[in-house]
Amino acid sequence: MTTSKTAKDKRLKDSLVKGALATLVLLSFFLAYTIGKSPATELVIALPFFLAYYFLQFTIGAEPVISAFQDWIGKNRWNVLLFPTAMLSLYFVYLLLNGQSIVRGNPALLVYILYFPVAVFAWRNDPVRKIGWLDFTVFTLALLPSALFSIKQNSNVPINGGFDSLSHLMIIFTGVYAFAVVRGIKEVGFELNLGWKSLRTALLVWIAFYSFVFIFGRSVNFITIIGYSEPLDVWLKSLLFTMIGTFLHTALYEELFFRGILQNMLAKRIGQGKSWFIFWAIGFGILLLGALLVGYTLEGQMKWFPALVTVVLFGAAYLLEKSGKYGFGVYTALAITGVTFGLVHYHAKSIVYIGLACLAGWAYGYTYHKTKSVFYSALVHTLVNTGVLIFGLKMMR
């Protein structure tokens, strides 16, 4: 027992040290980005919050930290509410220190997002039960408000610097805390594990996907080569901070919710059943209809393209599932999540873009499946989103 506890404590310490080192590395980029752009007073106020929140981001998803949270919650059922309460309290303190009002905007939305999924899962108090309708309902009701409505409070770090926002970080934390800690869903993958094999997988997926995008995009006049108009040092700095911002603010958020939670839960739910084909058929029918509606309600050529991509991805999933060599339900979940991810980019108003986003969803999902880490799928996501800067391209939407 003592040996087991010692090993557990060591793993926890190692996770915290790794998170601290990652936070310090990010701090150097944060200072390079903000010094000279934000008043010194704002920077001084922001630093402790930056360190606390990003340290939490780099540690909250580690298995030893999740286990420690669960042990602590198990001592008193009300402990489950202390984490979102602490996050909300720090958030309000940050606003007040920067002369912001805590009642302006839409703070009730943030309160709802922080407490709703945690309260529901704590109420059920059954972290080992099978994935069911309640999990997907909570996911939908927790995610949709954060995606469709703005909190409308300025919580940028620094307050006028815009490196990231505390409200955005807290929504990410809530996803990990509610689903991985309180609900107890395994393999959410929000853990920073550095490994050459995973990095190689991510880079190969990106190269393969972007090679197709370039060749196909050029053939249909979707991509134009514009080159570079800035000096090398300016371009490199712009690219670096664009990539960091994309990774932290867009990619991690979307990969956590789409891959670490949704695709993960779908794969587990399908695996619990007797037939993957039922889920495949229902998902294919609904999403093919959605792809057709998307294509034929937008202006432009190739209205069939999102539907074609849907057929290709579900066809690939069918063949992979039928072979029985790659895990029961894994690729059905990947196809459903990938196409859904693409179709929700309807706001882009580009038929070709949406079709390629469906393919990108498959690429990100495949990376997550192979690496079991949303950090690596977020890396691919970041490289794809910044590819136009890397290669000097322009997308003709």
N, C-alpha and C positions, 0 to 999 in steps of 0.2 A: 504494500500500500504506500509506504514511504517513498520507495523507488519510483512508483507510478506518479505520485504527486510531484516529486522532484523533476521528473522528465516533463510533466505537464507545465510546471512553473518555468522550466527552461525554454520550452517552446513559446510560452507567452512572452517571456523576456526577449527572445530573439525576434518575435513579431513586432514588439514595441520598438526595439532598437532599429530594425529595418524601416519601420514607419517614420521614426525620427530622422534617420539619414535621408530618406526620400523627401521629407519636409524641408530639410536644410538645403538640399539641392534645388528644390523648387523656390525656396526663399531667395536664392541668388538671382534667379531669373525675375522674380517678383521685384526685387530691389532695382535691378537693371531696367525694368520696364517702368517703374513708378518714380524713381528719383529724378527730379527736375520737371516732372509732369504734374505732381501733386504737392500741395503745401506740406511743409514738414510736420505741422500739427496733425493733419489728417493721417500722415504716414505713421506717426508715433501711436496714434489711437488704433490704427488698423493692424499693426504688427502682432500684438498678442492674440487678436482674433484670428488673423491669418495662420499663425502657428498652431493654435488650438484646433481650428477647423480642418486644416489640411493634414495635421497629424492624425486626426480622427478619420479622415478620408482614406489615408494610407494604412489604417489599422483595423477599422471596424469590421471589415469583411474577412479578416484572417481567422482561420478555424480556432486557434487557441483563444482569441479575443471573443469570438462568438460563444465558445464554451464557457468562458469566464462570465460573460453577460448572463448566460442561461443559469449558471450556478447562483449568481447573485439574485436573479429574479425569483429563483426557486425558494429563497429564504423568506420572501414575503410577496404575496401576489400584487401588492400595490407598488412594489419596486418597478414594475413594468412601465409605469407612467412617469417615472423620474427622469428617464433619458429625454423624451420629447419635451418635458417641462424645463429641463436644464437648457436644452437647445433654444427653446422659445425665450427663456429669460435672458440668455446671452444675446440673442438677437435684438430684443427690446433695449437692452443696455447699450448695445452698439448704436442703435438708432438715436437714443437719447444723447449719448456722448457726442454725436455729430449733429445735434440740433434738429433731428428729424422727429416728426410726430408719430407715435406708435398707433394712433387711431385713424390717421389718414390712409387713403388707399383702400386695400382690401385685406386687412390682417385676419379677418375671420376665415378667409380661404386657406391661409397658411395654418391656422389652428386646426381646421378640419383635416387638412392633408397630414399633419403631424400626428394627430390623435386617432382619427377614424380607423385606419387599418390596424394600428396597435391595439386599440380597444376591442375591436371585433375578434382578433385572434386571441387576445387575452381572455375574452369572455368564453370562447370555445374551449380554451385551456387543454388542447389536445394536439401537441406538436408532432405526434407520430402517426396521426390518421392519414389515410390516403388522400391524394389530391382530388378535390371535388368542385362542385359548382360554386361553393362559397368562396373558394380561393380566387377563381376567375372573376367573380362578382366584385370582390374587394379590390382586386387589381384594376378592374375597369373603373369603379367608382372613385378610386384613389388617384388613378393616373389621368383620367379625362379632365377633371377640373384643373389640374396643373398644366395640362397641355392646351386647354381651350380658353382659360381665363388668366388674366394677369393679376399678380398680387398688388401691383402699382405702388410699391414702396421701394425707395432707393436704399438698398443695402449693399451697394458696391464696395469693394475693398481695394484701395481707399474709397471713401464715399464719392469722390469725384474722379476717381482713377479708372474704374471699370475693369480691373484685372479679373474679377469674378464677383459673384454676389452671394451673401450669406443665405438668402432665401433659397437660391438654386442649390447650394450645397446641402441645406437641410432637407430638401426633397429627396436628394440622393441618399442621404443618411437614413431617412425614413424608409425608403425602399429596402435597404439592407437590413435595418433593424427590425422592421415589421415582418418581412418574409423569411429572412435567414435566421434571425435571433428568436423572435417571438413565435412565429409559425414553425420554425425549425426545418425549412426546406433546404436540402443539401445541394451542393455544387452551384450555388449562385455565382461563384467565381469572382467575387469582388475582392480579390487578394493579389497583392503585388508580388508575384513570383518571377524572378528573373531566370531565364533559361534559354540557351542557344537553340534548342530544338523548337521551342515555342516561338521564338523570334524568327527562326528560319521559316516556320510554317506561315506566320503572319506575312512575311515579306514575299514569299512565293505566291500566296493567295493574291496579294496586292498586285504583283507583277502580272500574273495570269489575267486577273480581272481587268486591269488597266490596259493591257495589251489589246484585249478584245474591244474595250471601249474606244480606244484610239482608232483601231482599224475600222470598226463598224461606224463610229462617229464620223470619220473622214469620208466614208463611202456614202453617207446620207447627208453630208454637209451640216452635221450637228456640231462638229469641232473644227475650229479654225486655228492655225498656228500664227500667233502674233509676236512671239519672241519676247525679249526683255527690254524695257525702256529705262531701267534704273541702273546705276553703278552696282558692281558686284556686292560691295559691303552693305549698301542700303537694301539690296534685294535679299541678301542672306538674313539680315536682321528682321526685315518684314516677314520673310518666310518663317523664321524661327518662332516669332511671337504669334503669328497666325496659327501655326501648328499647335503651339501650347494652348492657345485660347480655344481652338477647335476641339482638342483632346479633352480639356477640362470642362468646357461649358456645353459642348454638344455631344461629342462621341461617348463619353463615359455615361452620361445621363441616358441616352438612347440605347446604348448597348446593355446597360444594367436592366432596364425595363423590358426591352424587346428580347434580348438573348438570355441574360442571367435569370430573369424571372419568368417571362411569358413562354419562350421556347423551352426552357427548362421544365416548367410545370406541364406544358403540353406533352413533352416527351415522356414524362413520368406518368401522366394521366393515361396516355395511349398504352404505355407499357403495363398498366394495371388491368387493361381490358383483354378480351379474348381475340379481338380482330383489329388490326391497324387499318384495314380497308374501309371500315365504316367511317372513321375519322378522315381518311384520305378522300373518300367520295363526297362527304358533306363539305369538307374544306374546299375541294376542287370546284364543286358546283357553285358554292356561294362566291368564291373569289373569282372564278371565271366570269360570272355575271357582273361582279364589281369591276373587273378589268374591262369588260365590254362597255359598261356605262361610263367609266372614266375616259376611254378612248373616244367614244362617240358623243361625249358632251363637251369636249374641248376642241378648240379650233386648231387646224393643222393637218398635215399629211400623216400617213401611217397609223390611222386610227385603230388598226388591228394589232399594233405592236404590243401593248400591255397584255392583251389576251394571248398572243403567241408566246410571250415569255412565261405566262402562267401555265400554259399547256406544256412547255418545255420543262419547267421546274417540277411540276407535278408528275410529268412523265418520268423524269429522272428519279424522283422520289419513289414512284411505283416500282421501277426496275430494281432499285437498291433494296427496297423493302422485300420484294418478291424473292430476291436472291437469298435472303436470310442470313447474310454474312456481316451486316453492319449495325446490328442492334434493332430491336423491335420498336418501331414507332419513331425512331430518331429522325429519319429523313422526311417523314410525314410532317412532323412538328417543324422541321427546318423549312419545308416548302410553304406551309401555312404562315409561319412567321415572316418569311422572306417576302412573299407576295403582299401580305398585309402591310409590311414596312414600306414597300414601294408605293402601294395605293394611297397611303396616308400622305404622300407627297403631292397630292392633288393640287395643293396650293401653289406648286411651282408652275402650273398652267402649261406644262410642256409634255406632250405625249411621249416623246422619245426619252426625256429625262425620267419620267415615271417608270417606263419599262426598264430602263437601266437601273433605277433604284430598286426594283424587284430583284434583279440579278445581284445588286450590291447586298441586299438583305440576305440572299443565299450565301454570298461570300463571307459576310460577317458572321452569319450563323454557323457556317462550316468551321471558321476559325475558332469560334467559341467552343464548338463541339470537340475539336481536336486538342485545344489547349486547356479547356475547362477554366478559362479566364476571360472576363470581359475587358480586362486591360489590353489584351492582345487583339481582340476584335475591335476595340476602340482605336488601337494603333492603325489597323487596316482602314477603319472608318476615317480617321484623320488623314491618312495618306491619300485616300480617294478624294476627300473633300478639298484637299489642298493641291491635288494633282495639276490643276490648271496653272497654279503658280510655279510648281516645280518644273513643268515642261513648257511654260510659256504658251498656254492655250487659251482659247475662249470658246465657251459653249453657246451655241446659237439657239436659245430657247424659243 
